[in-house]
């Protein structure tokens, strides 16, 4: 036996080729090879599992699964089979089965360190914390290694974190964890840094900050060496929680002396200082000095400290650090907040900011730094400030146009910074239309002039003057929103397209173009723009909304599906990705990272955008792809929608959208506020609720259709139906409520900053009438069901046919009008018409599902009636009313859909007839011939995108018109 | 004017606020970041501006055999957003990584850089790094660009008193020959 390790197991040799095939992605050969092997060696279980892996990877899940279960029931204990099964189960998204596997294995081989450790990891993968705790201890008993013991401790912490009941965490799990660590401390068995970190984590979560401090400062704390400033950071955290302001102050002071650029410590220094002042804290007479060193308690000391730091930088030969200068502005800001007159000792904010500009004006971050403190300038000083800065910008002689230009990139950056600051001060917004147009001319001139500095730039690099171009675009947007002059928008598109041609990787150009095209209702150009942004993983969550908000609502259904898929793929991979690294964190003792990874996974799972794309994707499927004539039930089953279950975490929804991804230099009063964020989330959530209820209502139709057949006894019939129709009823009343809330929200007419979040579809959905139409439609579907099943012989409510025709012609009439028009030499757009048309078409799709469902209910009714008729010859039956009603209804639907199709055809024709080339763009004043070319290109894109949308809408309508024809009963 | 702190998963959500290339910080897949966070959290440091914008980050690891005096710190990624360049931030982050490696008793710090990336090569030289060897076709082709060689650059730490670890190897090596 001892020699066994040296001799290669013959099975390993036999299995090798299969492993190789699988590794190379040659699954078919792997399956063949496994079959061959199994013919000779029937009991080579691992070959079966490897075959199952091959099957799984070629899409034969069911076959793979049953093969795997054959082996699993034998409770294998050979390493090969176990590992192969682990891989297979993970690929099948059944990590819970791995735990069963190793539970069986450790029973058979109770002393195996390896299998016990696999079992622990298997539990970790599915988050079975209690079992992990036990598995960790079992391991430690077999092999008394510290890490195993602390795995068990960490599992207790995880039980505390995941406990619904915080009391249980505080009185049971955490104290137990604490005692377990204390035991090791007493026995002097603590070995690793990770163990001390875990101890600290436990004490911190227990709120035992004093004890935590003792650990960090004591001998155990000496183990905290990996992370820089680990002990200091932990002490600081505890000082703040314990409100030990003297220590906090002294430590911040000490750390700032070491690194006078570390911003976080200026903040804690100022915070603690003012806390101490508020408490009129005074230095204890003797003896008891603060453990962290000298404490500063007066404004005078703070002022001196900051001034000293600045002087230190001034004297330096090397590059000065920004920290001290900005700390000075921060201190003024705080003193002013407190109404403290001492701020004067630090100097005049205007002078200080001018000095800062003098030192750092040629750095691109100068605007980001100073923007935070512009409020320190009184309004009457703003122009003066701009003038003073201007004096520090070396520009050449002014030319004919009155503009002087910078001679190098440093001067350019300074000039650009002044422009950015003057925008942030509101000086640009205060200009009248003439002034703004002149400003645009100036910005464009600087943009074009600056291009000479970047002639040798790579395609992946930005032009030095790009931001002028972006700012010109912002001023165009200002003009457009203020005056409604759409020419400004066209010119804006032109200038951005031009910018992009010189700087093809500028993300800000792309983002703004994307936003503008969306606002114009032109989605086609957006697809390419977004994909050239090359958004990666988390970005599908943070900026995916830019794409998914508009794709479907503008009738680009194929693109909409695709963009939902991009995001969904990312969200689905998240689950698997994170589990692996949670396990690694246990292995490497990165205990602090484990709750962090789990929080990260939860944040993605609870993402608003995730819920949105999930819902929209399914609605899109039902609207556009699913075959109405086939059963709704199948489609719903395939999507896994369950009408009773709401899988959206309404109370814990995370808004991960990055709403400031578009650069803005707007003044503070025009920036996105927290209130905007709250309102936008509220609005999006309500809209999501409308959508998810629509989806679930459609799904509940499928359930109704699945009702027990009318042949059963009347009694069961009634019960069956009432349970299901009560789901429908609940959903309907929820929809009613939601629509009420929706109406209240849209009444507010919240306007977000232009570069902030787009409004949701809520307002346009309500005004299009589609929501209420869909709601009342669902009511009718309920009428049909209850009518036909519960009272098959009774006279049906005579109003049914009329309630069945909610698709009123006025919905269509709201879509009438030209989406793109050329009038008096100007091009005007009405994208809202397109959105309304989309709502109309979506409604048609819902109507079709209801109709298809109704037909499926009425069909058997009709045939049974006919049978009865033959038997009884009873001519007084009232049933034909509902049947006629249905036929009448589908007939009128047909009429509306035909009208809609005519409308779309007409729009297409007039759009195609529109010859944009005939449009004369005003050259000279603000646009050169070249720029006009870019504007024209943008116009063409919009036109062809509208056409594309209309074509997709037309196709879908035609498809639905066809399905309508097949709905005869 | 920078807050230097440990990188956390939540930082992944803040990686957009960048003027130039949208994903300049997100070069890698999430698993890659999580792997580093799970294994070498101390080596993953982020720099944040006072307004909360992410300025840049450094990500590294410790590896190599202690017995063979090859135990060292490695710079896997160093990235500074364009708007925060020329502030000395990269140097500061490198200094921190070197200090962490010092504490671990590493003999040197090394990194790979594209031969064509002259700006970066010069910066590392200024920070005390020298070319130890050339690795042939270390960077595989992408976007129509051909394969590219890398410089393996090193800087000795105090454990390597005789600076043995940075004596250049004259002949270029292939990627499969490096450890």
Interface residues (C-beta under 8 A of the other chain):
Chain A: X225 X226 X227 X228 X230 X261 X262 X263 X264 X319 X321 X322 X323 X326 X330 X363 X364 X365 X368 X369 X371 X372 X460 X461 X462 X467 X505 X506 X507 X508 X511 X533 X534 X535 X536 X537 X538 X539 X541 X542 X543 X574 X577 X578 X580 X581 X582 X584 X585 X587 X588 X590 X592 X593 X596 X597 X599 X600 X603 X656 X658 X660 X661 X663
Chain B: X1 X2 X3 X4 X5 X6 X8 X9 X10 X12 X13 X14 X15 X16 X17 X18 X19 X20 X21 X22 X23 X26 X29 X30 X31 X34 X35 X37 X38 X39 X41 X42 X45 X48 X49 X50 X51 X53 X55 X82 X83 X84 X85 X86 X87 X88 X92 X96 X99 X100 X103 X104
